[in-house]
Each structure stands twice: as C-alpha cells, then as structure tokens.
Amino acid sequence: MSHPAPPSEHAPLDHETTAIEAAAFRRLLAHLMHERRDVQNIDLMILAGFCRNCLADWYREAAQARGIAMSKDEAREAIYGMPFGEWKAQFQKDATPEQLAAFEAAQKHHD
C-alpha cells in the first residue's frame, strides 16, 4: 500500500487551503458580479456547463450540508450580489435563437 508523499515545505495546511479556495471563490463571484455582468448565464452554460444559478445551488447545498438553512433566493442573492429579480431586470437578456441552439448542442455533450 502506498502512502501519500509528505507535504512539501511550501504545501498549504488544510485551513490554508480552505482560505485560498475561499479567496479564489470570492474573486470569481466578484468577477461575475461586477466585471462580467455582460456574460449571460446561457453563455456560461454553453461554454462551461455551469452558470451563476448552478453556483447558487452548490452554495446552498454546501450550507445545508453544514446544517445551515438557506433558501434558493438567499443563495442566489449571495451569488448575484442582489436579489435575482433585480439582476434579471438589469442584466439578463432574452436568449437568441443561436444561443438556444448552441445550448441544446452543448447539453448533448454534458450528458
């Protein structure tokens, strides 16, 4: 049976890994909330197979796994930085026929 290699002198400790991951996640959220509001969820789904709503679902699931009650709306507000309805009204555009076709094609690859 092989054993994992001992941590290197510069390997982060578990709490450091968590802090690094949390910082990267906060930066991703800031990027999606403030810097790339123009990127539509359907485009994220086409290209990456996830969107802001997926992140909200994962966020809520992580909270619930830790015994923290969180509604879908609360999770979405945490990810969007505002209530989802406000986000939709300000930033979400109707999907084009091209986007819908690309989404359908992408779904076949993600299944």
C-alpha positions in Angstrom: 0.0 0.0 0.0 1.5 3.3 -1.0 1.3 6.3 1.3 0.8 9.9 0.2 4.0 11.9 -0.1 4.8 14.0 2.9 3.8 17.7 2.5 6.4 19.8 1.0 7.9 22.7 2.9 5.6 25.1 1.0 2.4 23.0 0.8 -0.5 24.8 2.4 -2.1 23.3 5.5 -5.8 22.3 5.4 -7.0 25.6 6.9 -4.7 27.5 4.5 -6.1 25.5 1.5 -9.7 26.4 2.6 -8.7 30.1 2.9 -7.1 30.0 -0.5 -10.1 28.3 -2.1 -12.5 30.8 -0.4 -10.4 33.8 -1.7 -10.5 32.3 -5.2 -14.2 31.8 -5.0 -14.8 35.3 -3.8 -12.7 36.6 -6.7 -14.8 34.5 -9.1 -18.0 35.9 -7.7 -16.7 39.5 -7.8 -15.7 38.9 -11.4 -19.1 37.6 -12.4 -21.0 40.2 -10.3 -19.1 43.3 -11.3 -16.6 42.8 -14.1 -18.5 40.5 -16.4 -22.2 41.3 -16.0 -22.4 41.2 -19.7 -21.8 37.4 -19.8 -25.1 35.8 -19.9 -25.9 32.6 -17.9 -26.8 30.8 -21.1 -23.3 31.6 -22.5 -21.7 30.2 -19.3 -23.8 27.0 -19.7 -22.8 26.6 -23.3 -19.1 27.1 -22.7 -18.6 25.8 -19.2 -21.5 23.6 -18.3 -22.5 25.7 -15.3 -23.8 29.2 -14.6 -24.5 31.6 -11.8 -27.6 29.6 -10.8 -25.5 26.5 -10.6 -23.1 28.2 -8.3 -26.1 29.3 -6.2 -27.3 25.8 -6.0 -23.9 24.5 -5.0 -23.6 27.3 -2.4 -26.9 26.4 -0.9 -26.1 22.7 -0.9 -22.8 23.4 0.9 -24.6 25.4 3.5 -27.3 22.8 4.0 -24.6 20.1 4.4 -23.3 22.1 7.3 -26.8 22.4 8.9 -27.4 25.9 7.7 -30.8 26.5 6.3 -30.7 28.6 3.1 -33.4 29.3 0.6 -32.9 29.3 -3.2 -33.5 33.1 -3.2 -30.9 33.6 -0.4 -28.3 31.6 -2.2 -28.9 33.4 -5.5 -28.6 36.8 -3.8 -25.2 35.6 -2.3 -24.0 34.7 -5.8 -25.6 37.6 -7.8 -24.9 40.3 -5.2 -28.5 41.4 -5.3 -31.9 39.8 -5.5 -32.2 37.6 -8.5 -35.2 39.5 -9.9 -33.2 42.7 -9.8 -30.3 41.0 -11.6 -32.6 39.7 -14.3 -34.2 43.1 -14.8 -30.9 44.9 -15.1 -28.6 42.5 -16.8 -30.3 39.4 -18.3 -31.2 39.5 -22.0 -33.5 37.1 -23.8 -31.6 34.2 -25.3 -31.1 34.4 -29.1 -32.1 31.5 -31.4 -28.3 31.0 -31.9 -27.7 30.8 -28.1 -30.6 28.3 -27.7 -29.3 26.1 -30.5 -25.8 26.2 -29.0 -27.2 25.4 -25.6 -29.1 22.4 -27.0 -25.9 21.1 -28.7 -23.9 21.7 -25.5 -26.4 19.7 -23.4 -25.8 16.7 -25.6 -22.1 16.9 -24.7 -22.6 17.4 -21.0 -25.0 14.4 -20.5 
